[in-house]
Amino acid sequence: MSDSTLSTPASRRSLDVKTIGLMLLPLVLLAGVIALFLATNGAGLHVEPAAPIESVTFERTILRPGEIELHLRNTSPQAITLAAVNINDAIWPFTAAPGASLPRFGQAVVQLNYPWVEGEAYAIRLFTSNAIAFDAEIPVATTTVTPTGNTLLSFTLIGLYVGVIPVLLGLCWFPALKQAGPRLFIFLMALTVGLLIYLGIDATSEALELAGEVGGPFQGVGLISIGIVVTFMLLDAVTRRQVSLGRSEAGQRLTLAYMIAVGIGLHNLGEGLAIGASYSVGAAALGTFLVIGFIIQNITEGLGIIAPIVKDQPSLRNLAFVGLIGGAPAIVGAWIGGFTYSQPLAVLFLAIGAGAVFEVAYEVARLIQRGAAKNPMPLTTFAGVTAGMLLLYVTGFFIK
């Protein structure tokens, strides 16, 4: 008996080594195939591009009095060299740090001592040593905000106006909704599904639009896929784990309200990002317009958060928490967008928000389905989903 006990670990070790070897074998063979392909100059085809393949991503534009600063990244498959800069059809001298030559994925900061005028538009065209042009645009020239105590406070207040206050105001409908009957409850749940589906589709659309502006190697569509799928599966796993803990129906409904708040909070993170970015590039009027529009639209999100718990007696503490979870991420988004805006990061945040609201919509729909097993109300459900989507469509006129 002792011999078999001692031999078991050894046999397991030998099995593990064998398994690892078998898993590595295809990779070793693949390396050999690639080496053979390179050694034979592409199987003898000797294919070379007819023209240089070059691409540049403009990651950020910073304006200071008498100065324009361009942050670039080389997203082409080979190194490139910056040769000239054209501003409004005039060649202008420039300096590049750390240098004019950029390796693949290399970054450079291009400095232009240019007497730009407040409120004017500027078209910038950058040429590489191969005479390939890349364009950037400054629609409204104004001094770029910098991280200071005042600007940090301003972006915090914007996040409060956009996220926290409207969501908390939406929660104020709770006392009135307490009088809701079964049909109104189903309608509100379906309305929540409509709101979430619309938010998810809208966030996905914005992410796809922005993905077209990021460099090819960053694979914007791939970032969107990862953000949506991973977020959806993670929140689904968390929700199922909470249900498996054996909570009461009221506890499960409260958990669902928290999940809705998380989903809406992640979506508001993307909204804050968009507003902060609009201010950082000098589109102050656009930023103000967005703030007012989001204030009007986001009050409906508070309604969606409290819909699952209108039959219960949640504490003021829980109501405050779900409101902050749903609205406070807009503050963080405004900070990121205003001070460290990144297109790939913005795409990922929008995708995460879309995945979150899609998963929460799925959970609410499951709750409606369970209720429909006892008292089906298909037309009420249809009316609720339609009303939720139309509500956000109408309030979207204040934003788009």
N, C-alpha and C positions, 0 to 999 in steps of 0.2 A: 504493500500500500504506500509505503514511504517512497519507493522507487518511482511509482507512477506520479506521485505528488511532485517529486523533484524534477521529473522529466517534462511535466506539462509546461512550465515557463520556457524551457529551452525550445520545445516544439513550437510554442507560440512565437518566440523570437525568430526562429528560422522561417516560419510562415510569413512573418512581417517583412523580413528581409527579401524573401522571394516575391512577395506582393509588390514591394517598392521597386524591385528590379523590373518586374513585368510592366509596371506603370511608367517607368522611365524609358523602357525600350522604344516605344513609338517616338518619344521626343528625340532620342539619340539618332534614330533613323531619319527623322525629319531634318535634323541638323545636317546629316549627310546629304540629303537631297538638295537642301539649299546651297551647300558648299559646291555640289556638282553643278548646279544651275549657274552659280557665279563663275566657276572655273571655265565654263564653256561659253561665257559671254551671252547669257540668256539663251541657251540652246542654239547658239549660232546666229541669232537674229540681229544682234548688235543694234538694238533699238535705242535711239537717242531722241529726246524731244526736239522738235523743229525750232522751238523758241524757249527761252528760259522760263521755268515755272516759278513765279514769285507771288507772294501774297503778304500783306501787312495788315495788322489789326490796330486801329486807333483805340486805345483803352481809356484814355482820359485827356481832356483838354483843359488847361488851367490858364486863366487870364489874370494878369497883374497890370497895373498902370504902365503902359509902354512896352509890354512884354507878353508874348504868347508862348506857352509851353505845351508841347505835344508828347504824350507818352505812347510809345509804339512797341509792338511785339512782332517779330518775324515769325510768321506761321507757314512759311513756304518750306519745301523739302531740302533746300540748300541755303548756304549763307548768302546774304545780300549786302550791298553797299549803297548808302544814301548819297545821292549826287547833287540834288538841287531841290529848292522849295519855291513854289509859285503861290503868291497871295493876290487874289483878285487880278489875275493875268499879269502880275509883275514878279519877276525873279527877285528873291530876297535872300540875303546872306543868313546863314544859320550856323549853330554849333550843336554837336551831338555828344552826349555823355552816356556811357563811357567811350564811345567812338562811333564813327559813321558805318563801320562794318558790324553786321549783326549775324551771329550764328543762328542756326535753327532754334526757335523758341527764345532767342535772345531779345532783350529789351533795350531800348534807348530813350533818352529824354532829349528832344529837339527844342532848343531855345531860339526864339526869334525876337529880336529887339524891334518891335513894330508899333508905330503910333496909332493903335486902334482907337475907334471912337465909340463911346457908349451908345448902345442901342442899334448900331449898324450890324449888317450881316457880312460874313467873310467866307469866301470859298478858298480852301487851301489844297494845293495839289503837290504831292511829293513825288520826285523822280528818283529811280535807282540808277546805278551805273549802266544798266541795260536799257535805259530810256523807257522803263515801264512806270506808268503813273498810278498813284493811289490818292483818292480824294477824301477830304474831311471838310466838314461844314460847321460854321459857328452861326446859328440862326439869329441870335440876339447877343451882341457882345456886352458883357458886364463883368465886373471883377468877381472872380470865383471866391466863394466863401471858404474860410480856413477854420480849422478846429480851435475855437476859443471858448471861454466860459459862456459868453453871450450867445454864440451860435449853437452851442450844445443845448442851452436852455431853450432857444427858439425851436430847434428840432424836437425837443422833448414836448413843448407845448403843442406843436403841430401833431405829434403822435397822439397826444391827449385829445385834441379836437377831432381827429380823424377816427381813432379807434376806441379809446376808453369811454369818453363821454357819450357818443351815440349808442354804443352797446349797452351801457348802463341805463340810458334813457329808454331803450327798448325793453329792458327788464321791468320798467315801471308799469308795463301793461299786465304784470302778473296778477294783481288783485282783481282786475276786471275779468281776466281769463279764468279765474277760479270759479266763476259762475257758469263756465262752459259745460254743455251737456255732451253726451257721447258723440253725437254727429259733429259738433263744433270741434271736439278734441281730435277726431280723425281728420277733419279739414285742416286744422293747424299743423298736425303732423305731416300731412301731405304738402301743405304750404312750405314747411321746412325742407322737405325733399326737393321741391321745385327751386327754392332759393339756393340750396347746396349744388344741385346739378348745374344751374346757371352759373354760379361762381366758379365751379370746376371747369366748365367749358370755356368760360371767359379767361381764366388763368392759363389754361392750355393754349388758347389762341394767342395770348400775349407772349407766352414762352416760345411758341413756334415762330412768331414774328421776330422776336429778339434773337432767336437761334440763328436766323439767317445773317445776322451781323457779326457773330463771333467767328473766329478763325476756324478753318476746316479741321485742323487737328484736334480742336476742342470738342468736335462732334456734338453740336447743340442738340440735335434730335436724340442722340444717345443720352445726354444729360437729362433731357425731359423724360425719357423712358425710365431711367434709373430713379429719378425723383418720384415719379408717379407710382411705379410698381413697388418700390421698396417702402415708401411711406404707407401705401395702401395695406401691404402685407404686415408691416410692423404694427399699425393701429389695429388691424384685424386680430392679430395675435394677442395684443394687450386687452382688447375687448373680450375675447373668448376666455382669457385667463381670469378676468374680473367676474365673468358669468359663472365660471367653474368654481368660484369660491363659495357658492351656495348662498348668495345674497338674496334678500327678499325682493319682490317685484318693485317696491318703491326704491330700494337700493340700486337695482339695475337701471331704473329710469333715471335716477340721479347720476349714475355712472355714464349713461348715454348723454345726459346734458353736459357733463364735463367733456366727453369726447367731441360733442358738437362744438363746444367752446374751443377745444384744442384745434379742431379743423379750421374753424373760422379765424382763430388767432394766427395760424400759419398762413392763411390767405391774407390777413391784414398785414403780416410781415412784408409780403410782396407789394401791397398797396403803399406802405410807408416807404419802401425802397424806391418806388416810382416817384413819389412826391419829393423825397430828399434829393434824388438825382435831378429832377427838374429844376430845383433851386440851385443845385451845385453847378449846373451848366449855364445858369443865368436866365432861365425861363421862369422868372418870378411870377409873371402874370399867369402862366400856365399852372404853376404850382398853387397859386391862390384859387384858381378855378377848380383844380383837382380837390383841394381841401374842402371847399364848399360842397362839391358833388359827393365826395365820400361821406361827409357828415350826414347828408340827406339819405344816402343809400344805406349806410351802416346801422341806422336805427332799426332797420328790418332784421339785422342779424341778431340783435338782442331778443327779438320775438322768436326766432328760430331756436335759440338756446333754451328758452324756458318752456317751449312747447311740450317736451316730454314730461315735465314735472308739474303741470297745471293741476293735476289731481291730488298732489301731495302737499306736505307742509315743510318745504325746505327752510332751513334757518337763514337768517340774514347773512350770516357768515358764508354759507355756501353760495348764495346769490351774488355776494360781492366777489367771491373767488371766481365763479364762472364768468362774471363780467370782466374782471381783470385779465383772465386767461384769454378771453376772446378779443380784448381790445388793446392790451399793453404791448403785444408784439409790434404794433404799428410804430411805437416809439423807437424800438430797436431798428426796425426797417428804415426809419427816417435818418437815424444816425449813420447806418451803413451806406445808404444812398447818398447822403449829403457829404460824407467825408472820404469814403473808400469805395466808391462805386466800381463794380467789376461786372462786365457783361456775362461771362460764364457763371459767376455767382448769382446774378440776377435770374438767369435762366433756371438754375437749379432751385432757387427759392420759390419761383413761380410754380415749378413742377411739383415741389414738395407741398405747396399749398393746394394745388389741384388734386394730388393724390389723397391728401387729408380729407378734403370736403367730399370727394367721391366715396371714400370709405365710410364716412359718417352718414352720407345719404343712403348707402347700402344698409347700414345698421338701422336707421330710422324706417326704411322700407320694410325690413324684417319685422320690426315692431308693429307696423301697420298690418302686415300680413297675419301676424298672430292674432291681432284684434279682429281682423276680417273673418277669421275662422269661426268666431262666435256670432258676429253681426256684420256681414259683408255690406260695404257701402261703396261700390265701384264708382258711381257718379260723383260722390263726395270726394273720393280720392283723386279722381280726374280733375275736378274743379280746383282742389287745393294745389296740386302740382302746377296746373296751368296758371293759377293766380300768383303763385310764388315766382314763376319765371317771368310773367308779365310785369310783376311789381318791380323786379330788378331791371327789366328792359326799359320801363318808363323812367325810373330814377337814373338810368344810364344816360338819359338826355342831358343831365346836368354835368356829366363827366366827359363824354366822348367829344 
